C-alpha cells in the first residue's frame, strides 16, 4: 500500500532525523555534483594512513583547506550561492583544532564545529568578512545549540558507521584492498557531512530569526520609563 510521506517540517522546527533525511535526499538528487566533495576527506585519510598518531594529527591539520574547500562548495550547492574565498580562509582556521579534538573523542570535535562551524556557510551566503563570519557563526551555533550539536554528531555517526560497514563489505566480497575500500567509502559517504552541515545553516538561521523577533517584542525592564508600570505582569513597588 503506497502512502505519501508527510511534508517536511520547516527549518525552524526541523528535527535532527529530518535533517539527515533532507541531506540524503539532496545528495540523491544532485549525486554527480555532490560526489566530488568526498575527495577531500578521502585524500586526507589516504595521506595520513599508516603514520604515527601525532603525525596524523599534524598532517590532517595542515590539510584543513581541503576540508574547508569541500564545505564551501557544499554550501554553494545547497544554498545556491557563489564561491567565497573568505569562507575558505574561515573554514581552514576553524578546522585546524578538529584533528586534535576528535583524537580525544568525537564529541569535543562535534561540539566545536556546532559552536562556530556555521561561519563558513554564513560567509558564503551573507558575503560578510572574516570577523563578521566568525561572529555570525557563533550566533547561529548558539541559536539552538542542542539541535546544532545533535545534527553534527548524528552526521558524524551516520558517516562513521556506514563507512565502516561499506569498507568491510568491499574488502570481503569484492576482494578490494583495504586502502582502496576505505578510499571508496570516504569518497561516496563523506559528502553527507558537508551537505548536512550546509542544511543545518538554514535550520539555525531560522531559529536565530525567531530569537531576534522575540527579543524585539520583549525589551529589557531597565529600558522602560521609570514612571510606567512594571513590564511582563510584575507588581508595582509599594509607595
C-alpha positions in Angstrom: 0.0 0.0 0.0 1.6 3.2 -1.2 1.3 6.2 1.1 2.7 9.7 0.6 5.3 10.8 3.0 4.3 13.7 5.3 5.7 17.1 4.2 9.0 18.0 5.9 8.9 20.4 8.8 10.1 24.0 8.2 13.7 24.7 9.1 12.8 26.4 12.4 11.2 23.2 13.8 13.1 20.6 11.8 14.4 17.6 13.8 17.8 16.0 13.5 16.2 13.0 11.9 14.6 15.1 9.2 17.9 17.0 8.6 19.5 13.6 7.9 16.7 12.7 5.6 17.0 16.0 3.7 20.7 15.5 3.4 20.2 12.1 1.8 17.5 13.5 -0.5 19.7 16.3 -1.7 22.6 14.0 -2.2 20.5 11.6 -4.3 19.0 14.4 -6.4 22.5 16.0 -7.0 24.7 12.9 -6.9 27.3 13.8 -9.5 27.6 17.4 -8.3 28.0 16.3 -4.7 30.2 13.3 -5.1 33.5 15.2 -5.7 33.1 16.7 -2.2 34.2 13.3 -0.9 37.7 13.7 -2.4 38.7 16.0 0.5 38.3 13.5 3.3 39.3 10.6 1.1 42.6 12.3 0.2 43.3 13.2 3.8 42.7 9.7 5.1 44.8 8.1 2.4 47.7 10.6 3.1 47.7 10.0 6.8 47.2 6.2 6.7 49.9 4.3 8.4 51.5 7.3 10.1 52.0 7.7 13.8 49.1 9.3 15.7 50.9 12.6 16.2 51.9 12.8 12.6 48.4 12.0 11.5 47.0 14.9 13.6 49.6 17.4 12.3 49.1 16.4 8.7 45.4 16.4 8.9 45.5 19.9 10.4 47.9 21.1 7.7 45.4 19.8 5.1 42.5 21.7 6.7 42.0 23.8 3.5 40.8 20.7 1.7 38.0 20.2 4.2 37.2 23.9 4.1 37.0 23.9 0.4 34.6 20.9 0.4 32.4 22.7 2.9 32.4 26.0 0.9 31.5 24.1 -2.2 28.7 22.2 -0.4 27.3 25.5 0.9 27.4 26.9 -2.6 25.4 23.9 -3.9 22.9 23.6 -1.1 22.3 27.3 -0.6 22.6 28.4 -4.2 25.4 31.0 -3.6 28.7 31.7 -5.3 32.1 30.6 -4.1 33.7 32.7 -1.2 37.4 32.9 -0.5 36.6 34.4 2.8 34.7 31.3 3.7 37.7 29.1 2.6 40.0 31.0 4.9 37.5 31.0 7.8 36.8 27.3 7.4 40.5 26.4 7.2 41.2 28.2 10.6 38.1 26.7 12.2 39.0 23.1 11.2 42.6 23.4 12.5 41.9 22.1 16.0 39.5 19.4 14.9 42.0 16.6 14.3 43.3 17.1 17.8 39.8 17.2 19.3 38.5 14.1 17.5 41.7 12.3 18.5 40.5 12.7 22.1 36.8 11.7 21.3 34.2 12.5 18.7 32.1 14.8 21.0 34.7 17.6 21.5 35.2 18.0 17.8 31.4 17.9 17.1 30.9 20.5 19.9 33.5 22.9 18.4 32.1 22.6 14.9 28.5 23.0 16.1 29.6 26.2 18.1 31.4 28.0 15.3 31.4 25.9 12.1 28.4 27.7 10.6 30.6 30.7 10.0 31.5 29.0 6.7 28.0 29.0 5.1 27.4 32.4 6.7 30.4 33.8 4.8 29.1 32.1 1.6 25.5 33.2 1.7 25.8 36.6 3.6 29.0 37.7 1.9 30.5 39.0 5.2 34.1 39.5 6.1 36.3 37.2 8.3 35.5 38.7 11.7 31.8 39.1 10.9 31.6 35.5 9.7 33.0 34.2 12.9 30.6 36.2 15.0 27.7 35.2 12.8 28.8 31.5 13.1 28.8 31.7 16.8 25.3 33.3 16.9 24.0 30.7 14.6 25.5 27.9 16.5 24.1 29.0 19.8 20.6 29.9 18.5 19.7 26.3 19.3 23.0 24.6 20.3 21.3 21.3 21.2 20.0 21.0 17.7 23.3 22.0 16.2 25.3 19.6 18.3 22.9 16.8 17.7 22.9 17.3 14.0 26.7 17.5 13.7 27.1 14.4 16.0 24.4 12.5 14.1 26.0 13.2 10.7 29.4 12.0 12.0 27.9 8.8 13.5 26.0 8.0 10.3 29.1 8.6 8.2 31.3 6.6 10.5 29.1 3.6 10.9 28.2 3.4 7.2 31.8 3.9 6.2 32.9 1.0 8.4 30.2 -1.4 7.1 30.8 -0.4 3.4 34.6 -0.8 3.8 34.1 -4.3 5.3 31.7 -5.2 2.5 34.0 -4.1 -0.2 37.0 -5.8 1.3 35.3 -9.1 1.9 33.1 -9.5 -1.1 34.8 -7.6 -3.9 38.4 -8.5 -2.9 39.3 -4.9 -2.8 42.5 -3.8 -0.9 41.8 -2.3 2.5 43.0 1.2 1.5 41.1 1.1 -1.8 37.9 0.1 0.1 38.4 3.0 2.6 39.0 5.4 -0.2 35.9 4.4 -2.0 33.8 4.5 1.2 35.2 8.0 2.0 34.5 9.3 -1.5 30.9 8.1 -1.5 29.9 8.8 2.1 31.8 11.8 3.4 29.8 14.3 1.3 26.9 13.9 3.7 29.0 15.6 6.3 29.3 18.8 4.2 25.8 18.8 2.7 24.2 18.1 6.1 26.2 21.0 7.7 25.1 23.3 5.0 21.4 22.4 5.5 22.0 22.9 9.3 22.7 26.5 8.4 19.2 27.0 7.2 17.8 25.5 10.4 19.9 27.7 12.7 19.3 30.8 10.7 15.6 30.3 11.0 15.9 29.7 14.8 18.1 32.8 15.1 15.4 34.9 13.3 12.8 33.7 15.8 15.0 34.6 18.7 15.6 38.1 17.4 11.9 38.6 16.8 11.2 37.5 20.4 13.9 39.8 21.8 12.4 42.7 19.9 9.0 42.0 21.4 10.3 41.9 24.9 12.6 44.8 25.7 14.6 44.7 28.9 12.9 46.2 32.0 15.6 48.8 32.6 14.9 50.3 29.2 11.3 51.2 30.2 10.4 54.7 31.6 10.6 54.8 35.3 7.1 56.1 35.6 5.5 53.3 33.6 4.0 50.1 35.3 6.4 47.2 35.6 6.6 45.0 32.4 5.5 41.4 32.0 3.0 41.4 34.8 5.4 42.2 37.6 3.7 44.0 40.6 4.5 47.7 41.2 6.6 48.6 44.1 4.8 49.8 47.2 4.9 53.6 47.7 
